[in-house]
Amino acid sequence: MSSTGLPEPWTVRFSKSKSRQYFFNPQTKESQWDEPEGTDHAALKQYLVDHPLRVRCLHLLIKHKDSKRPASHRCDPITISKEEALEELSVYQHKIEQGEKFEDLAKSRSDCSSFKRGGDLGSFASGEMQPPFEKAAFALKVGEVSKPVETASGVHIIKRVA
Ligand SMILES: O=C(N[C@H](Cc1nc2ccccc2[nH]1)C(=O)O)c1cc2ccccc2s1
């Protein structure tokens, strides 16, 4: 039995088209919706808590002059340095720690087009977002807020919501 609770060599994956998890056997190339015979259901449940297949996050992005797309609905072009962006982000980090609503802060300040949705990026799987963002997002527990995360887009605070 592997740490997944599934009998070897079965793995658990996520079907985007059907928006649900499925099970895949890399040896036989079989795939199926139902848990394979002999699955330890409690162990699989815990595994998926510790290794979510997808997460849903809000984020607040502050871009800087070296961002890969230094443009924003808020102002063009973006001229602040990365250090200034990090300085400003720490102000928002403090506001969040003081209980201000993440969505409101993202709506008013984020340079990502997701600002319209309170910074909501929807749910995503591994491989869909820039690696530093993915690493930080998947390390969060539901409800947790990250420390500043740097990507090619700028500097972010991430809140995992699911
Ligand atoms: O890449 C996007 N927006 C970029 C900025 C950006 N770069 C990111 C990098 C990682 C995660 C989110 C990110 N947002 C932009 O507006 O210049 C996305 C916008 C949206 C909007 C809704 C859902 C997903 C996404 S991903």
The ligand as a MOL file (V3000), in Angstrom:
LIG
                    3D

  0  0  0     0  0            999 V3000
M  V30 BEGIN CTAB
M  V30 COUNTS 26 29 0 0 0
M  V30 BEGIN ATOM
M  V30 1 O -2.2460 35.7900 -15.3870 0
M  V30 2 C -3.1700 36.4880 -15.0530 0
M  V30 3 N -3.1050 37.7990 -14.9310 0
M  V30 4 C -1.8430 38.5390 -15.1640 0
M  V30 5 C -1.1040 38.7190 -13.8350 0
M  V30 6 C -0.9010 37.4280 -13.0800 0
M  V30 7 N 0.2280 36.7320 -13.0610 0
M  V30 8 C 0.0450 35.6550 -12.2670 0
M  V30 9 C 0.8860 34.5940 -11.8820 0
M  V30 10 C 0.3980 33.5930 -11.0500 0
M  V30 11 C -0.9090 33.6400 -10.6030 0
M  V30 12 C -1.7540 34.6880 -10.9670 0
M  V30 13 C -1.2810 35.6900 -11.8170 0
M  V30 14 N -1.8430 36.8160 -12.3540 0
M  V30 15 C -2.1520 39.9210 -15.6840 0
M  V30 16 O -3.3180 40.3440 -15.5340 0
M  V30 17 O -1.2010 40.5650 -16.1740 0
M  V30 18 C -4.4600 35.8920 -14.6930 0
M  V30 19 C -5.6710 36.5400 -14.6140 0
M  V30 20 C -6.7430 35.6510 -14.2240 0
M  V30 21 C -8.0800 35.9820 -14.0460 0
M  V30 22 C -8.9880 35.0070 -13.6350 0
M  V30 23 C -8.5540 33.7070 -13.4240 0
M  V30 24 C -7.2210 33.3580 -13.6200 0
M  V30 25 C -6.3140 34.3470 -14.0090 0
M  V30 26 S -4.6010 34.2250 -14.3170 0
M  V30 END ATOM
M  V30 BEGIN BOND
M  V30 1 2 1 2
M  V30 2 1 2 3
M  V30 3 1 2 18
M  V30 4 1 3 4
M  V30 5 1 4 5
M  V30 6 1 4 15
M  V30 7 1 5 6
M  V30 8 2 6 7
M  V30 9 1 6 14
M  V30 10 1 7 8
M  V30 11 1 8 9
M  V30 12 2 8 13
M  V30 13 2 9 10
M  V30 14 1 10 11
M  V30 15 2 11 12
M  V30 16 1 12 13
M  V30 17 1 13 14
M  V30 18 2 15 16
M  V30 19 1 15 17
M  V30 20 2 18 19
M  V30 21 1 18 26
M  V30 22 1 19 20
M  V30 23 1 20 21
M  V30 24 2 20 25
M  V30 25 2 21 22
M  V30 26 1 22 23
M  V30 27 2 23 24
M  V30 28 1 24 25
M  V30 29 1 25 26
M  V30 END BOND
M  V30 END CTAB
M  END
